[in-house]
Amino acid sequence: MNTYYNYTVKGETRFPLDMLRHDQAHPTTRLAIRNMASAREHNYGISSKCLYIRLASPKKPTVKRWESFGWTVYKIHLVVELEGVNT
């Protein structure tokens, strides 16, 4: 049985790349990767638009730590994949 969390982070500031390591997370879509790259280009201050990035992780996201970087975590879903069951 595999379990992991799917969640979305939202922000307007530079993307905190170290959060991927800290939460053992990775982007789940090509759009998420493009948005991460776009958010990394903002070296300071607030960007002109809000970005949404979908992530997956084997552990629950550390919401307060994301918030300390100016990013909001929402739509947290625990996904359970049962062995031998096609989804």
C-alpha positions in Angstrom: 0.0 0.0 0.0 1.4 3.4 -1.0 0.2 6.6 0.7 1.1 10.2 -0.1 -0.3 13.7 0.1 -1.4 15.8 -2.9 -1.6 19.5 -2.2 -1.4 22.9 -3.8 0.7 25.8 -2.7 -0.1 29.4 -3.7 2.1 32.4 -3.6 3.3 35.7 -5.1 6.8 35.7 -3.8 9.9 33.9 -4.9 9.4 30.1 -4.7 11.1 28.5 -1.6 12.9 25.7 -3.4 14.3 24.3 -0.2 10.7 23.4 0.8 10.7 20.6 -1.7 13.6 19.0 0.1 12.2 19.8 3.5 8.8 18.3 2.7 10.2 15.6 0.4 7.8 17.0 -2.3 7.9 17.1 -6.0 5.7 18.9 -8.6 2.9 16.8 -10.1 2.4 18.5 -13.5 4.3 20.3 -16.2 2.4 23.4 -15.4 3.6 23.1 -11.8 7.2 23.0 -13.0 6.7 26.0 -15.2 5.1 27.9 -12.4 7.9 27.0 -10.0 10.4 28.3 -12.6 8.4 31.5 -13.0 8.3 32.0 -9.2 12.0 31.4 -8.9 12.6 34.4 -11.3 11.2 36.8 -8.8 14.3 37.7 -6.7 12.6 40.0 -4.4 9.2 41.5 -3.4 5.9 40.5 -4.8 5.3 39.2 -8.3 2.7 40.5 -10.6 0.5 37.4 -10.3 -0.4 34.7 -7.9 1.0 31.2 -8.8 -0.4 27.8 -7.9 1.8 24.8 -7.8 0.6 21.2 -7.3 2.9 19.0 -5.2 3.0 15.4 -3.9 4.9 14.1 -0.9 5.0 11.0 1.2 4.7 13.3 4.3 2.1 15.9 5.3 3.2 19.4 4.3 4.6 21.7 7.0 2.0 24.4 6.6 3.5 26.9 9.0 6.9 26.7 7.3 5.3 27.4 3.9 3.5 30.4 5.5 6.8 31.7 6.8 7.9 32.0 3.1 4.7 33.8 2.2 3.1 30.7 0.6 -0.3 29.2 1.5 -1.0 25.4 1.5 -4.4 24.3 0.7 -6.4 21.4 -0.9 -4.5 18.8 1.1 -5.5 15.2 0.1 -4.2 12.0 1.5 -4.0 9.4 -1.3 -4.0 5.7 -0.5 -3.1 3.3 -3.3 -3.9 -0.3 -2.6 -1.7 -3.0 -4.1 -3.3 -5.0 -6.8 -6.0 -2.5 -7.4 -6.0 -0.5 -10.7 -7.0 3.1 -10.3 
